[in-house]
Structures are given as C-alpha cells and as structure tokens.
Amino acid sequence: MFDSIFIRGSLSMGSVLLTLGLAVALGIAAALFYTKTNVTTRSFSLTLALLPVIVATVIMVVNGNLGAGIAVAGSFSLIRFRSAQGTGQEILAVFLSAALGLCLGAGYIGIACLLIILYVLTALLLRAVHFGAEGDRMRELRISLPEALDYDELFDDLLAAHFASYELIRVRTVEMGTVYQLIYRVTPRETRTDKAFLDAVRERNGNLPVSLGKIPDEKREM
C-alpha cells in the first residue's frame, strides 16, 4: 500500500495518468477544505488546487536524476523572493499541496492519501477543541491622551476592572508630538463591558480618540 507505483524509475502511461489524476483530485480536496475553513482569495485557492499537479510532474521528470533534482529545488527556492509574505495558515496550506505533489510524483499514492486524510481529521479535531483560541480573544487597545498628562498607571484601575489581563506594549507620539498614544494588548473578560470602559477612559483622556479591536493579522502571525 505504501510502496511506490514506479518500478526502478520507470514511467508508464497508466501510472502517469493515475498520478496526475490523483494530484488534481487531492489538490482540489485540499483547496476546498482550506476555503471552507479560512477566508481566502480565488487566486490562492487555484494555487492550492493546481500546485500538486505541477510538483508531481516535476518530480516524475527528474526521478532518479540527482543533478536535475538539485536544480529544480534551487529554482523552487527562488519563488519565495517573488511572493508576498503569507500567514501561518497559508504557508501550511502551500506546504501541504507541495507535499502531496512530492508524494505522488515519487509514486507513493498511499502516503499522499494518508497525508491529506490525517491533515483534515487533525485540523477538524483541533478546531473542535478550540486549540489556540485563547490568542484570538486578545484585543488591541489604543488610547490617545495629551502630552501634558502623566500616563503612568493612569488607566491601570480601569484596565484591571474590565479585562482579564493587559499589557502596555508600546508608547508613541502622534499629531506632531502633541499627543501620546498608548498601545495595549488586552484580554476581555467573559462579560463584555466595552462601552462602560470606553466612556470611563474618555473622561480621563480629555475625550481624545480611543479604539478597541482585533489585533491585525500581520501583527499576530508568526
């Protein structure tokens, strides 16, 4: 079941068609699962669906040729310099599609099928138990206040009363240095009282802007 269908590097029409057909099927399956569980673009979905076919074809062509294999690996490594930085989930999905293509290109059909089945089941299980969901509860709090106001421990009592945890991560000046901006990472309590907290902060900071929202993805990933 886990042996390669290619005997001593030989390729037949039947084995090639079987490999490419499975590459298309497993690539589409991986892309469908990713699009159902994550927000993505049409371009990225097509990439996940077609990447196994391309990788499998390349691996079949260079099978048994060490020099060609090294050259292909070097050319693949250049792709990262022409691509935008992705999130952890996107990188994982790309690696999954590439791994499916590698397994199929080497003739290990059973391992490729086992890989995608294990990936889907594990991902569903981790989502069911809310694995790593604690980090999703974190919020970014930005408080602006006049430069003449001393911000040390100014909001500590309010933060302790409304959030399970909080941390001041950065202080910067805005508006040509006339306003301080405090940036916190906070974890809300189970009972949300955002409006009461914002109203209390506005009373202390002279009604300057206050924002509370999700941490941007580019700041949370990796």
N, C-alpha and C positions, 0 to 999 in steps of 0.2 A: 504493500500500500504506500509506503514511504520511499520506495525506490524510484530512481529516475526512469522515465519512459524512453530516454535517449540512450541507446546502447553504444558505448565507446564513441560518443560524439557524433553518431550517425543521425541524419535527419531524413525523415520520410514525409511525403505529402500528408499522410494521415496524422502523424504526430504533430506536424507544424500547424495544421488546421485545428486540431484539438487544443493545442496550446494557446493559439491566438483567440479561439472562441472562448475558452475559459478566462483568458485575460480580459476580454471585453465584458463577460458576464460578471466576474468578480470585481472589476473596476467600477462597473455601473452599480453593483450592490454596495460597494464601499462609499461611492459618491451619494447614493440615495440615503444611506444611513447617516452620513455626515450632514446632509442638507436637512434631514428631519430633526436632528438634534442640535443644530447650530445655525446661526444666521450667516449666510454666505452669499457670494455672487454667482451669477451664471458662468462666468469665466472660470472661477475656481472649481465649480462643480464639474465642468467639462474637463478640466485638467486632471482631477482625481479619477474620472471615468476612463480617460484615454492613456494616462501615464503607464499603467501596467502593460498595455499592448506595445508601447514603444520600447520600454525597458526589456520586456520579454524578447522582442525581435532582436534587439542589440545583443542580448546575452546569447541567443541561439547562434547568431552570426559569428561571434568571437569565441564560441565554445571551444576550449582546447588550445586557443592561441593566446599565450601569456602576454606577448608584446601588444597585441591588439586590445586585450583586456585592460592593460595599464593605460593605454592611450585613451580608451573610452572613459575610464574612471577619471582621468585628468580633465577631459572635456566636460564631464558632468559637474566636476567641482567648480568650473568657471561659471555655471549657471547662477550660483548664489550671488555673484557680484553684479548680476543684471536683474535681480529680483528685489522687490520691496520686502522689508522686514515683516515677518508674519508673527502671529500669536502662537502660543504653545500648542493649541488645538490644531491650527493649520499645519504647523510643522509635523505634528504627529500624523495627520492625515496624509501628507505628502510621503512621509516615510513608509506608511502602510501601503500605499499604492506602489511605491518603488519596490518594497519587499515582496509584494505579490508578483510583480513582474520578474524580479530576480528568481524567485522560486519556480515560477512557470517556465522561464527561459532556460533554467537548468534541468527542467523535466520533472521537478518534484511537485506533481499536482496535488498529492495528498497533503503535503505540508502547507501548500498555499490555501487549500480549502480549510484545513485545520486552523491556520492563522486567522483568517477572517471570521470564522465562527467563534474562536476564542476572544478575538477583539470585540465583537459585537456583544457577546454574553457578559464579558467583563465590564464593558462600558455601561451596559444596562444595569448591572448589579451595583456598580459604584454610584450611578445616578439614583438608584432606588434607595440606597442608604445615605444619600446626601453627602457623599465623600467630598471633603474640601469645601463644603458650602459655607463654613464659618467665615472664610475670607470674603465671600460675596456679600455678607452683611455689613462689611465695613463701608464707611462713607467718608467723603472728603468735605471738610468744613472750612470755609474761608470767611474770616471776619476782618473787616476794614475798620480802622479807628484813627483819630487824629494823631499827628506826630507828637503833640504835646502831652498825650495821655500815656501814663505808665501802664504797660500791658502785663507786667509780671504778676501772675496769679489773679489777674483781674476777672477772668471768667472761670476760674477753677471750680468754684462752688456750683455754678450753673452746669458746667460740664459733668461734674460728679453726680448731680441730681438727675440728669436727663440721659446719660449714656453709661453703658456697662463698662466701657474703657475709652480712654482718649490719650492722644499723644501729640504734642506740638512738634511738627517735623520741619517747619521752615518759617522764617520771618523775612519779609522783603518790603521794600518801599515801592509805592506806585504814585501816580499823579505827580510826577516831577519831585518826588521825595516828600510831599506834604502829607502823605497818608501811609500808615503801616498796614500791612496785610498779614494776618496770622493764618497759617495753613495747618489744620489738624487732621489726623486720622482718627475717626471715632467709630465705635460700635454701638448701635442703638439698643436700647432695652426692648424687651418683648412688647411692652405697652408704649406705643409711639406718642410723643407729645411735642412734635416738631414745631407747631405754631406757638405754643407757650414758650418754648425755648428761644425761638427767633425773636419774639416780642420782648423777652427779657434782655436779650443781647442788644437789641436796638435801643433800649433805654440807657444802656451803658456806653455805647459807642457813638452816641450822637446821631442816631438814625442813618448811619452810613451803611453801604451795602453789606449784606450777609448772604452767603449761599451754602446750601447743604445738599449734596447729591452723590451719585455713584462715582467711584474712582474711575477716571478714564482708562480704557483698556490698555493703551500703550504704557501706562504707568504701573499697571498691575501685572502684566505678563512678563515672566521670566526676569 
